[in-house]
Amino acid sequence: MLLQIGIVLAGIVGGLGAATKYNALLLLAVQRARHERSSATIAVAGVVASLALAVALTVMVTSFREAVTQWLDTVLPADLYARASGSGGSDAVFVTAALIEGARALPGVARVEWQRVASIQLDAQRPAVALIARPMDDAAKRLPLLGDLLNAPAGVTAVYASEPLANVYGLRAGQRFELPLPDGRREPVFVRGVWRDYARQHGAVAIDAADYRRLTGDRRINDMALWLAPGADAAAVQAGMRRLAGPDAALEFASAGEIRALSLRIFDRSFAVTYWLQAVAIAIGLVGIAASFSAQVLARQREFGLLAHLGLTRAQVLAVVAGEGAVWSLAGVLLGLVLGIAVSAVLVHVVNPQSFHWTMELRLPWGRLALLCAAMAAAGTITAWWS
């Protein structure tokens, strides 16, 4: 059938215009691609596998990055953050309460809040988790919550479990458990809600600052958040804070924008290897196309010779091969896109929660996926022509 189509096309090629001529050649390429599916197995399989991996990695990284970006926007509401620098961790370096009161009186400072972070052990067989004491007057705005907030029973201290903590220890909103305090005592608490936390993989418990001080008597402070008045100079506020702290105190300052940029830079650096994996996967797919078409060219010498004898030029024969590569590459791209999205859904909704104990929403970057598919289809066509 293909040979008959080729003979007919070759007989009329000479009398056609350039556009119509190449349409006829494309028809020949499409017909051969349709009826010689076994020859396309290697090429299409390589394209499907490589593009599926590239799509899955692209969707997973994009979903994670978007989730982290939204999370940072929620957990960094203040304009400026300060903490005492030094070694020893959160239980050895503190900001004094006097500095907090002095900061509230500084020109340009509209509001100041503090935070205390301690380490507690919920299970001796598992890593320690963080206990975060901060103002919780409006937990719905202060925490990136998952689900609704529940009202704590009267007389029971309310806490908020991070998503990794809830997954590891089986906690849910509405449950009660005994919270170990830094001084060794245990306090019955009520989980009012679960919140998303990408900073602490082993889990964290958030508690209102007033409840923490009431239960522990601990008045130490790890860091502070400052909201600046409109038009205030952040550098002047930092200089005023250093004067209040004295020459012997070392303070570190960072704006919300700086923390956000640094966090995303670290994120991008951590996932930079995925771009190399995508490049390697695409290269493997192109190698499959090149190998498949190279073998076909050797096996189809008589067919090409007959087409040349019937009047097709070398350029027209190459156009037939490139057309077949385009059809097979496009079929592989479509299958690879569907398979890649399915794999990315498994990575986002199954593998990621099981590995890191946090969840995210599936984000499909259609613009990047369209460019990736177009590049793969074009590369496959060019590779078939070149081979």
C-alpha positions, 0 to 999 in steps of 0.5 A: 500500500505504501509503495503504491501511494509512493508511486502515485505521489511520485508520478504527480510530484513533478507537476505540482507546485512547491506547497502542494508537492510537500503536502503530498510528501507529508501524506506519504510520511503520515501513511507510513507512520500509520501503517508501520507502527512496529518500526516506531516502537523504539522512537515513540517509547523513548520520547514517551519515557523521557518526556514523561519524566521531564513533565513529572519533574517540572510539575512536581517542582513547580507545585512545591515552589508555589506551595512554599511561596504561598507559605512564606507569604503567610508566615512572614507577615512583618516587615523586619525580623531580628534575633540574637546571633551566636552559637548554641541554638535557640535555647542558648541565644536570646533577645531580652525583654527590655529590648522588646520594650525599647523597640516599641518606643523606637521611631518608625516602629508600629508594632513588635511581637516576639517568639520563643522556640524550644525543643521537646520530645514527644517520643524518645524513639523519634527526633525532637520537635519544635515548640513555638510560642507566639501570639495567637490572637487570630490563628486563622491569619497567623498560620497557614491552616489546613481545614477549619479551627475548632473551639477548645473546651473550657479549661484546656490549653489549645495548641496547633499541630503542624502537618508533619507532626500530625502525620507522624504522630497521628494527630488530628484537629479535635484530639487531645494529648499530653504535651511535654514542656521544656521543664519535663512536665506534661500538660493536657492540650487540645489540638485546635487545628493543623497548619502547613509547615515546610520548615520543620520536617519532624514537626512543630507545635504552636501555642499561644505565647500567653499560654506558654508563659503561664505553663512554663514561666519561661520569659526568654525570647528567641527572636522578634518581628517588627512592623514598620510605620509607613515611610519608616527607614529600616536601616535607621530602625536597625541602628536604633535596635543595635544601640538599645542592645548595647555594644556586646550584643550581636543582632541579626536583621532580615526583612521579609523580602530578604528571607523570602528571596533566600528561602527560594534561592535555597529551594532552587539550588536544592532542585537544580539537579532536576533540570539536569535530569530532564536534559538527560531524559530528553537526550535519551529520548532523542538517542532512541529516535536517532537509533531507530531512524538510522536503522530504518534508513539502512533497511529502507535503501531499496525503498528510497532508491525506488522513490528517487528513480520515480523522481523524488529528489534527495531533499524530498526523501529527507522530507518524508523521513522528517515527516515520519519523525514529526508524526511519531514525535508528536504521538510520543509527546502527547502520550508522554504529556498525559503519562507525565501528568499522571506520574506527577500526581502520584509524586505530589499526592502520594510519594511526597506526603509519605517521604516528607509528611507534608502536602501541596496542591498540584500546579500545572505550568501549562506555558512551560509544559507547552514549550517543553512539548514543542521543543521535544517534538521539534527536536525529534523531527530534526533528529529524524531528519539528521539521522 
